[in-house]
Amino acid sequence: MNLYEALPYLEQIVNEEKNPMLILEIMEALTFMRDIRVLEIFKKLSDHEYPIVRLKAKSILREIYNFHID
């Protein structure tokens, strides 16, 4: 299974996971993908309950996708 095939599973884990460190690891893996679905995941994570996840998502959106969220 390649990373693109794993995307639905990674998205499900991110949506259900409560451990911010695991979410950050998945986010790191997602940065290797250039897919509109990944952009949507990062947008959603930019409003996550954990500040560390929000900050990392916003940073990724800004640095990789040139997408700014305040």
ZIFEN-V50363 format. One record per backbone hydrogen bond with DSSP energy under -0.5 kcal/mol. CO is the residue of the C=O (numbers start at 0). NH is the residue of the N-H. If there is no record, write none. Layout:
BEGIN
co:CO nh:NH
co:CO nh:NH
END
This chain:
BEGIN
co:1 nh:5
co:2 nh:6
co:3 nh:6
co:5 nh:8
co:5 nh:9
co:6 nh:10
co:7 nh:11
co:8 nh:12
co:9 nh:13
co:10 nh:14
co:11 nh:15
co:12 nh:16
co:17 nh:19
co:18 nh:22
co:19 nh:23
co:20 nh:24
co:21 nh:25
co:22 nh:26
co:23 nh:27
co:24 nh:28
co:25 nh:29
co:26 nh:30
co:27 nh:30
co:28 nh:31
co:29 nh:32
co:32 nh:34
co:34 nh:37
co:34 nh:38
co:35 nh:39
co:36 nh:40
co:37 nh:41
co:38 nh:42
co:39 nh:43
co:40 nh:44
co:41 nh:45
co:43 nh:46
co:44 nh:47
co:48 nh:50
co:49 nh:53
co:50 nh:54
co:51 nh:55
co:52 nh:56
co:53 nh:57
co:54 nh:58
co:55 nh:59
co:56 nh:60
co:57 nh:61
co:58 nh:62
co:59 nh:63
co:59 nh:64
co:60 nh:66
co:61 nh:65
END
